Amino acid sequence: MKEAKFYENKGEYVFCVLCPHNCKIKNGSTGICKVRKNINGVLYSLNYEKITSVALDPIEKKPLFHFYPGTKIFSIGSFGCNFRCDYCQNYEIVYGENLAIDLSIEKIIQLEEESDSIGMAYTYNEPTIFYEMVEELAKEMKNRGKKNVLVTNGFINKEPLLNILPLIDAMNIDLKAMTDDFYKKICKGQLDPVLETIKLAASKTHVEVTTLLIDEYNTSEDEIEKLSYFLSNIDKNIVLHFSRYFPKHKMTKSATNLNTLIRAKEIAQRHLNYVYIGNVFGFDNSTYCPNCHEKLIDRNFKLEIVGIEKNRCIHCGLEIPVIY
């Protein structure tokens, strides 16, 4: 355990102010995330140096398509989450405290150093609720000239977000829907704080957004229009990934219709320059120039940068927002 950051002691209770739940936690209890516990007026992180998953992943798996394409990143996860999504794709990890092993900060750094990696991704469960470990590791990565990637639901308060952002080189943020009703009923969260995270993070670091599409829940044309328009008002070059849902955890609804994904991409491309379809085999997820439509990054067989030189399209000269 480690004393947590971002809490206030008010007598019998502590108030965790890490995320917008702002949990009021009595002695001996945890907040909604189940990993931040009040012990005699001190809030502790129960998942500090507790790891459930370690892998060396392609950066595209995060997914990040415009951040060091073709590289690999050392990826870790712990347990716990501040959402309770009915369709949680990683619920075995999120609720898997019994799967966790003890790994010190030093050992995690050593494992990353021994890998062929550009840095470290904090992922699999919600990384903002193992904040203290992320912050320590991210500082060490920065000191070593490595990259830090946060794969997050974006449900975090402004102060802790601003504190961690200088250490983060790229984020993939889940934007689960554009209705507060979906967030409250399906995820047990709120929409507006996530929108604020996207706006703030995009002004400070590289941001890509993922939306898992579930037929009849968040796939209406009006909602896709609203989502893509929101992102375009921040930056038309924000990368949007539409991901296919499959039945998981508490949700047994059939997998997303492929035509839903295709239609969503068509709508989003009215507002955004870069839209991809994920979690589906056989789709062309190459990157094309939004101006001349020539291929820039080929992702069909072996990933290859074929049309970018000095961050510009070699065919028309348009500046291309890819970090490599």
C-alpha positions in Angstrom: 0.0 0.0 0.0 0.9 3.6 -0.5 -0.7 6.8 0.8 -2.9 8.1 -2.0 -2.8 11.6 -3.5 -5.7 13.9 -3.9 -7.9 13.4 -0.9 -9.1 15.5 2.0 -9.5 14.4 5.6 -12.6 15.6 7.3 -12.9 13.8 10.6 -14.6 10.5 10.4 -14.5 10.5 6.6 -12.0 11.2 3.9 -13.1 12.6 0.5 -11.2 11.3 -2.5 -11.0 14.0 -5.1 -9.1 12.0 -7.8 -12.1 11.4 -10.0 -15.5 13.1 -10.4 -17.2 10.5 -8.1 -15.6 12.5 -5.2 -16.2 9.5 -2.9 -17.0 10.2 0.8 -15.2 7.2 2.4 -15.7 6.2 6.0 -12.9 4.5 8.0 -12.3 0.9 6.8 -14.1 1.4 3.5 -13.1 2.0 -0.1 -14.4 4.3 -2.8 -16.3 3.2 -5.9 -13.1 2.0 -7.5 -12.5 -0.5 -4.6 -8.8 0.3 -4.5 -8.6 3.5 -2.5 -9.2 2.8 1.2 -9.6 5.0 4.3 -7.5 3.5 7.1 -7.8 5.7 10.2 -8.2 8.9 8.3 -5.4 8.2 5.7 -6.4 7.2 2.1 -4.3 4.4 0.7 -3.8 3.0 -2.8 -4.3 -0.7 -2.5 -3.1 -1.5 -6.0 0.3 0.3 -5.7 3.0 -2.1 -7.1 0.3 -4.7 -7.8 0.3 -5.9 -11.4 -2.2 -8.1 -13.2 -1.0 -7.8 -16.8 2.4 -7.3 -18.5 2.9 -7.4 -22.3 5.0 -6.0 -25.1 2.3 -4.7 -27.4 2.3 -3.1 -30.9 1.5 0.6 -30.3 -1.4 0.2 -32.7 -3.1 -2.1 -30.1 -3.7 0.8 -27.7 -5.0 1.9 -30.2 -2.6 4.7 -31.3 -2.2 5.0 -35.1 -0.5 8.4 -35.4 2.1 7.9 -32.6 5.3 6.1 -33.5 3.5 3.7 -35.9 5.1 0.2 -36.2 6.8 0.4 -32.8 6.2 -1.7 -29.6 5.4 -0.4 -26.1 5.8 -2.2 -22.8 2.3 -2.3 -21.3 1.2 -2.9 -17.7 -2.1 -3.0 -15.8 -3.3 -3.4 -12.3 -6.8 -4.0 -11.0 -9.8 -1.8 -10.1 -11.8 0.8 -12.1 -14.0 3.9 -11.3 -16.6 2.7 -13.9 -18.7 -0.4 -13.8 -19.4 -1.0 -17.6 -21.9 -3.7 -18.3 -19.9 -4.8 -21.3 -16.4 -4.5 -19.7 -13.9 -6.1 -22.2 -11.3 -6.6 -19.5 -13.5 -7.4 -16.5 -11.2 -10.4 -15.5 -8.4 -7.9 -14.9 -10.5 -5.1 -13.5 -11.9 -7.3 -10.8 -8.8 -9.5 -10.6 -7.2 -8.6 -7.3 -6.4 -12.3 -6.8 -4.5 -12.2 -10.1 -2.2 -9.5 -9.0 1.5 -10.1 -8.3 3.9 -7.8 -6.4 6.2 -5.9 -8.7 8.3 -3.0 -7.4 8.8 0.2 -9.4 12.4 -0.8 -9.9 11.5 -4.3 -11.2 8.9 -2.8 -13.7 11.5 -0.4 -15.0 14.0 -3.2 -15.4 11.6 -5.3 -17.4 10.8 -2.3 -19.7 14.6 -1.7 -20.1 15.0 -5.3 -21.2 12.3 -5.1 -23.8 12.4 -3.6 -27.3 10.1 -0.8 -26.4 9.7 2.9 -26.9 8.4 3.3 -23.3 5.5 2.3 -21.1 1.7 2.2 -21.6 -0.6 2.2 -18.6 -3.6 0.3 -19.7 -5.8 -2.9 -19.3 -7.6 -1.6 -16.3 -8.2 2.1 -15.6 -4.7 3.5 -15.0 -5.8 6.8 -13.3 -6.9 4.8 -10.3 -3.4 3.4 -9.8 -2.3 7.0 -10.2 0.6 7.0 -7.7 2.3 4.1 -9.5 1.7 5.7 -12.9 3.2 9.0 -11.8 6.4 7.3 -10.3 6.9 5.1 -13.4 6.2 8.0 -15.8 8.8 10.2 -14.1 11.4 7.4 -14.4 10.5 6.8 -18.1 10.9 10.6 -18.8 14.3 10.5 -17.1 15.3 7.7 -19.4 14.1 9.5 -22.5 11.2 7.0 -23.0 7.6 7.6 -23.9 4.5 7.4 -21.6 1.1 6.4 -22.9 -2.1 6.5 -20.9 -5.1 4.4 -22.1 -8.0 5.8 -20.0 -11.7 6.3 -19.7 -11.0 10.0 -19.1 -12.9 10.1 -15.8 -10.5 12.2 -13.7 -10.7 15.5 -12.0 -8.9 18.5 -13.4 -6.2 19.0 -10.8 -4.8 15.4 -11.0 -5.1 15.5 -14.8 -3.1 18.7 -15.0 -0.5 17.2 -12.6 0.1 14.1 -14.7 -0.2 15.5 -18.2 3.4 16.9 -18.5 4.6 13.3 -18.1 2.3 11.8 -20.8 3.3 11.7 -24.4 0.1 10.2 -25.8 -3.4 9.2 -24.6 -6.1 7.1 -26.0 -9.3 8.2 -24.3 -12.6 6.2 -24.4 -15.5 8.3 -25.3 -18.2 5.6 -24.7 -21.2 7.6 -25.9 -22.5 11.1 -26.3 -25.4 10.8 -23.8 -25.2 11.1 -20.1 -28.0 8.4 -19.9 -25.6 5.8 -21.4 -22.8 6.8 -19.0 -25.1 6.6 -16.0 -27.0 3.4 -16.8 -24.3 1.3 -18.6 -21.0 2.6 -17.2 -22.1 4.1 -13.8 -20.3 7.3 -14.6 -20.9 10.7 -16.2 -20.3 12.1 -19.7 -19.3 15.7 -19.1 -16.0 15.1 -17.1 -14.8 12.8 -20.0 -15.5 15.6 -22.6 -13.6 18.0 -20.4 -10.6 15.6 -20.2 -10.5 15.2 -24.0 -10.5 19.0 -24.5 -7.8 19.6 -21.9 -5.6 16.6 -22.8 -5.8 17.5 -26.5 -4.3 20.9 -25.7 -1.3 19.4 -24.0 -0.4 16.0 -25.6 -1.2 13.7 -28.5 -4.8 12.3 -28.1 -6.7 9.6 -30.0 -10.2 8.7 -29.1 -11.9 5.3 -29.1 -15.7 4.6 -29.2 -17.0 1.0 -28.8 -20.1 0.9 -30.9 -23.1 -1.2 -29.6 -26.1 -1.4 -31.8 -29.2 0.4 -30.5 -27.2 1.9 -27.6 -24.8 4.5 -29.0 -25.0 4.1 -32.8 -27.7 6.5 -34.0 -26.7 8.7 -36.9 -27.5 11.8 -34.7 -25.2 10.5 -31.9 -22.3 9.7 -34.3 -22.7 13.2 -35.9 -22.7 14.8 -32.4 -19.6 12.8 -31.4 -17.5 13.6 -34.5 -18.6 17.2 -34.5 -17.5 17.6 -30.9 -14.1 16.2 -31.7 -13.7 18.3 -34.8 -14.4 21.5 -32.8 -11.3 20.6 -30.8 -9.2 19.5 -33.8 -10.2 18.0 -37.1 -7.0 15.9 -36.9 -8.0 14.1 -33.7 -7.9 10.4 -34.6 -11.1 8.5 -33.9 -11.3 4.7 -33.6 -14.7 3.0 -33.9 -14.3 -0.4 -32.2 -16.6 -3.4 -32.7 -18.4 -4.6 -29.5 -18.6 -8.3 -28.7 -20.7 -9.9 -25.9 -18.8 -9.7 -22.6 -19.3 -9.6 -18.9 -23.0 -8.7 -18.2 -24.0 -7.8 -21.7 -25.1 -10.6 -24.0 -26.3 -8.5 -27.0 -25.0 -9.6 -30.4 -21.8 -8.2 -31.8 -22.0 -4.9 -33.6 -23.3 -5.2 -37.2 -20.4 -4.4 -39.6 -22.6 -2.0 -41.6 -23.0 0.0 -38.4 -19.3 0.5 -38.2 -19.0 1.4 -41.9 -21.9 3.9 -41.7 -20.4 5.5 -38.5 -17.1 6.0 -40.3 -18.8 7.6 -43.2 -20.6 10.1 -40.9 -17.5 10.9 -38.8 -15.4 11.6 -41.9 -17.7 14.5 -42.7 -16.0 16.2 -39.7 -12.7 14.4 -39.0 -9.7 13.7 -41.2 -8.7 10.4 -39.7 -11.3 7.7 -38.7 -10.5 4.0 -38.3 -12.5 0.8 -37.6 -11.1 -1.6 -35.0 -11.7 -5.0 -33.5 -12.6 -6.3 -37.0 -10.4 -8.4 -39.3 -10.2 -7.4 -43.0 -10.9 -3.7 -42.9 -8.3 -1.4 -44.6 -7.0 0.7 -41.8 -4.3 2.4 -43.8 -3.8 6.1 -43.4 -4.7 8.3 -46.4 -4.1 12.0 -47.0 -7.3 13.9 -46.4 -6.4 16.3 -49.2 -5.2 14.1 -52.1 -6.4 10.7 -50.8 -3.1 9.0 -51.5 -1.9 6.3 -49.1 0.4 7.5 -46.4 0.8 4.5 -44.0 0.1 1.0 -45.3 -1.4 -1.2 -42.6 -2.7 -4.1 -44.7 0.1 -6.6 -44.3 3.4 -5.2 -43.0 3.1 -1.7 -41.6 5.0 0.7 -43.7 5.2 4.5 -44.0 4.9 5.0 -47.7 3.7 8.6 -48.3 5.1 10.8 -45.5 8.3 12.7 -45.5 9.2 15.3 -42.9 5.6 15.1 -41.7 4.2 16.1 -45.1 2.4 14.1 -47.7 4.9 13.4 -50.5 2.1 13.8 -53.1 0.5 17.2 -52.2 2.6 18.6 -49.4 -0.2 18.6 -46.7 1.2 18.6 -43.2 0.3 15.2 -41.6 -0.1 14.9 -37.8 1.8 11.7 -37.3 4.6 11.4 -34.6 7.3 9.1 -35.7 
